[in-house]
Amino acid sequence: MNEIIPGTLYLVPTPIGNISDMTERAMHILQQADVVACEDTRHTGLLLHHLGVRSRLLSYHEHNKHEAGPRIIQLLEEGSTVALCSDAGMPVISDPGAELVRLAIDAGISVVPLPGPNAALTALIASGLDSRQFLFVGFLPKTNGKKERMLAEIKTLRVTLIFYEAPHRIKRTMRFLLDRLGNRPAVLARELTKKFETFQRGTLEELTKHLEMELPRGEYVILVAGTGEDTEADLPKDKGSWQEEAVTLAESHSVKEVSRLVAAKWDCSRREVYQFLLREGK
């Protein structure tokens, strides 16, 4: 394992859920760094304790970055090694670390990024939506005016759009996206890399309706198909979806009729649907 270089700012990813995703190199940097700068010292402190790391913690977040940033730069100029972490995933992505990186570059300080977990890309590669080109939007602005302007700028793009959202705002955000972008194919990814990791696939309208019937939990990644994509043909179908629809239809249709309808819509065999319904006692 290479020795870390004094006076260097290291950008260290941390797990987005599963602690096993912490790389050996990332742990080595955290162990050897003179200072670990992070958003929430309590949150990162728990991670470091779990890893057996005793590095000094320094708070760096959106509300103190103008004071903490210059202080960190001074430490780096004096020869200290600083590791920058976010609460989860890649630092600098959707957090104030970008400003610290710019300060370091302006001061002629070496910046070394480490590869690691990222919620947006983790969700994208399992979404079934187009991954050749995409736009990472992150969290939408808080004011309606800024949200309106942002969506007006990106709504005509033919690339997959990726958003982040907190559980207490997810319902409102989904309704806003549906209203401004139209009823496109979409995917909701939640609790990524954790025990209850969930991918819900459908249209924006279907996913919004589904959210109204459940209590949102965990951080969400919202993926929305680019404009012009067919809302049925390009939509990935997962087995759970046709099974749920088959059970619902069986309440008012014969098993034979449900098998025909579901097989035609979800591109699965009538026999598979028929046998599933028999096992369910329909």
C-alpha positions in Angstrom: 0.0 0.0 0.0 1.5 3.4 -1.1 2.3 6.0 1.5 0.1 9.1 1.4 1.7 12.3 0.4 1.8 15.2 2.9 -0.1 18.4 1.9 -2.5 16.5 -0.3 -6.3 16.6 -0.4 -7.7 13.1 -0.8 -11.4 12.7 -1.9 -12.5 9.5 -0.2 -15.8 7.8 -1.0 -17.7 6.1 1.8 -20.4 3.3 1.6 -23.9 4.3 0.5 -25.3 1.5 2.6 -23.3 -1.7 2.7 -20.1 -1.2 4.9 -18.4 -4.0 2.9 -18.2 -1.6 -0.1 -15.4 0.4 1.7 -12.2 -0.2 -0.3 -8.9 -1.2 1.2 -7.3 2.0 -0.2 -10.0 4.2 1.2 -9.5 2.7 4.7 -5.7 3.2 4.4 -6.2 6.9 3.5 -8.5 7.5 6.4 -6.1 5.7 8.8 -3.1 7.8 7.7 -4.7 11.2 7.1 -3.9 13.9 9.7 -7.5 15.3 9.3 -10.8 13.9 8.0 -13.1 16.6 6.8 -16.7 15.6 6.7 -20.3 16.9 6.6 -21.4 15.4 9.9 -18.7 14.4 12.4 -21.1 12.2 14.4 -22.1 10.2 11.3 -18.5 9.9 10.0 -17.3 9.3 13.5 -19.4 6.1 13.7 -18.0 4.9 10.4 -14.4 5.6 11.5 -15.0 3.9 14.9 -16.4 0.8 13.0 -13.3 0.8 10.8 -11.0 1.2 13.8 -9.7 4.6 12.5 -8.7 7.4 15.0 -8.1 10.3 12.6 -8.9 13.8 13.7 -12.4 14.9 12.5 -13.1 18.4 11.2 -16.6 19.6 10.3 -17.0 20.9 6.7 -20.6 21.4 5.4 -22.8 23.8 3.5 -23.3 26.2 6.5 -19.7 26.6 7.6 -17.8 26.1 4.3 -16.7 29.7 4.1 -14.9 29.5 7.4 -13.9 25.9 7.4 -12.6 25.9 3.8 -9.8 28.4 4.3 -8.9 26.7 7.5 -8.5 23.3 5.7 -6.4 25.0 3.0 -4.1 26.4 5.6 -3.7 22.9 7.2 -2.8 21.5 3.7 -0.3 24.3 3.0 1.3 23.5 6.4 1.8 20.0 5.2 -1.1 18.2 6.8 -2.9 15.4 4.8 -6.6 15.9 4.6 -9.2 13.3 3.6 -12.6 14.7 2.5 -15.7 12.5 2.9 -19.4 13.1 2.4 -22.0 11.3 4.6 -22.3 8.6 1.9 -20.9 7.9 -1.5 -18.6 10.2 -3.5 -17.6 13.5 -2.0 -18.2 16.6 -4.1 -21.3 15.0 -5.7 -24.3 17.0 -4.3 -22.3 18.3 -1.4 -20.1 21.4 -0.7 -16.9 19.5 -1.3 -16.8 21.0 -4.8 -15.9 24.4 -3.4 -13.1 23.0 -1.3 -11.6 21.3 -4.3 -11.6 24.6 -6.2 -9.9 26.3 -3.3 -7.2 23.6 -3.2 -6.6 23.8 -7.0 -6.4 27.6 -6.8 -3.8 27.2 -4.0 -1.7 24.8 -6.0 -2.5 21.9 -3.7 -2.6 18.3 -5.1 -6.1 16.8 -5.2 -6.3 12.9 -5.4 -9.7 11.3 -6.0 -10.4 7.7 -5.0 -13.0 5.6 -6.8 -15.9 4.1 -4.9 -19.6 3.9 -4.3 -22.1 6.3 -6.0 -25.9 6.1 -5.7 -26.7 7.6 -9.1 -24.6 5.2 -11.1 -25.5 2.2 -8.9 -29.2 3.0 -9.6 -28.6 3.7 -13.3 -26.9 0.4 -14.2 -29.8 -1.6 -12.7 -32.6 0.6 -13.9 -33.1 -0.8 -17.4 -33.3 2.7 -18.8 -30.8 4.1 -21.4 -27.3 4.3 -19.8 -25.4 5.4 -22.9 -26.1 9.0 -22.1 -27.6 10.5 -19.0 -27.8 13.8 -17.0 -27.2 13.8 -13.3 -29.4 16.5 -11.8 -29.2 15.6 -8.2 -31.5 17.4 -5.8 -33.9 19.9 -7.4 -33.8 23.5 -6.1 -36.1 24.2 -3.2 -38.0 27.1 -4.7 -40.6 26.5 -7.3 -39.3 29.2 -9.6 -35.8 27.6 -9.8 -37.3 24.2 -10.2 -39.5 25.4 -13.0 -36.5 26.9 -14.8 -34.3 23.9 -14.4 -36.9 21.5 -15.7 -37.7 23.8 -18.6 -34.1 23.6 -19.6 -33.8 19.8 -19.5 -37.3 18.5 -20.4 -36.5 18.2 -24.1 -33.2 16.2 -23.6 -33.2 12.7 -25.0 -31.1 11.3 -22.2 -31.9 9.6 -18.9 -32.4 12.1 -16.1 -31.2 11.2 -12.6 -32.5 13.0 -9.5 -31.9 12.5 -5.7 -34.6 13.1 -3.2 -35.2 12.7 0.6 -38.2 10.6 1.8 -40.1 13.6 3.2 -40.1 15.3 -0.2 -40.4 12.4 -2.6 -44.2 12.5 -3.1 -44.2 16.2 -3.8 -41.2 15.9 -6.2 -42.7 13.0 -8.1 -46.0 14.9 -8.6 -43.9 17.9 -9.8 -41.9 15.7 -12.3 -45.1 14.1 -13.6 -46.7 17.5 -14.1 -43.7 19.1 -15.8 -42.1 16.2 -17.8 -45.2 14.2 -18.7 -45.9 10.5 -18.1 -42.6 8.9 -19.0 -40.9 5.6 -18.1 -39.2 6.0 -14.7 -37.5 4.0 -11.9 -37.5 4.6 -8.2 -34.4 3.2 -6.4 -34.3 3.1 -2.6 -32.1 1.7 0.1 -29.3 0.9 -2.4 -26.8 -1.8 -1.3 -28.8 -2.4 1.9 -30.9 -5.3 3.0 -34.2 -3.8 1.7 -32.9 -2.4 -1.6 -35.8 -1.8 -3.9 -36.3 -0.9 -7.5 -39.8 0.1 -8.6 -40.3 0.4 -12.4 -43.2 1.9 -14.2 -44.3 5.3 -15.5 -44.1 8.5 -13.5 -47.8 8.3 -13.0 -47.8 4.7 -11.8 -44.9 5.3 -9.4 -46.5 8.5 -8.1 -49.8 6.7 -7.3 -47.8 3.8 -5.7 -46.0 6.3 -3.4 -49.4 7.7 -2.2 -50.2 4.3 -0.7 -46.9 3.8 1.2 -44.8 5.5 3.9 -41.6 6.6 2.1 -38.4 5.4 3.8 -34.7 5.9 2.9 -33.1 8.1 0.4 -34.4 7.9 -3.2 -32.8 8.0 -6.6 -35.3 8.9 -9.3 -34.5 8.0 -12.9 -36.6 9.3 -15.8 -36.4 8.4 -19.4 -35.5 11.1 -21.9 -38.0 12.8 -24.1 -39.4 11.0 -27.1 -39.0 7.5 -25.7 -42.0 5.2 -25.9 -43.7 4.8 -22.6 -44.4 1.1 -23.1 -41.8 -0.3 -25.4 -38.8 1.1 -23.6 -40.1 0.4 -20.1 -38.3 -2.5 -18.4 -40.7 -5.1 -17.1 -39.9 -6.9 -13.8 -41.7 -10.0 -12.8 -43.1 -8.5 -9.6 -45.1 -6.0 -11.7 -47.0 -8.6 -13.8 -47.6 -10.8 -10.8 -49.2 -7.9 -8.9 -51.3 -7.0 -11.9 -52.4 -10.6 -12.4 -53.6 -10.9 -8.8 -55.5 -7.6 -9.1 -57.2 -8.6 -12.4 -58.1 -12.0 -11.0 -60.5 -10.4 -8.6 -62.9 -9.5 -11.5 -61.8 -11.8 -14.4 -61.4 -15.5 -15.0 -57.9 -17.0 -14.7 -57.9 -17.7 -18.5 -58.8 -14.1 -19.3 -56.2 -12.7 -16.9 -53.5 -15.0 -18.4 -54.3 -13.6 -21.9 -54.3 -10.0 -20.8 -51.2 -10.1 -18.7 -49.2 -12.2 -21.2 -50.0 -9.7 -24.0 -49.0 -6.6 -21.9 -45.9 -7.9 -20.1 -44.5 -10.2 -22.8 -44.6 -13.4 -20.8 -46.2 -16.7 -21.5 -49.9 -17.4 -20.8 -48.9 -20.7 -19.1 -46.6 -18.9 -16.7 -49.3 -16.5 -15.7 -51.9 -19.3 -15.5 -49.8 -21.5 -13.2 -48.9 -18.5 -11.0 -52.6 -17.7 -10.4 -53.3 -21.4 -9.6 -50.6 -21.3 -7.0 -52.1 -18.2 -5.6 -55.4 -20.0 -5.3 -57.2 -17.9 -7.9 
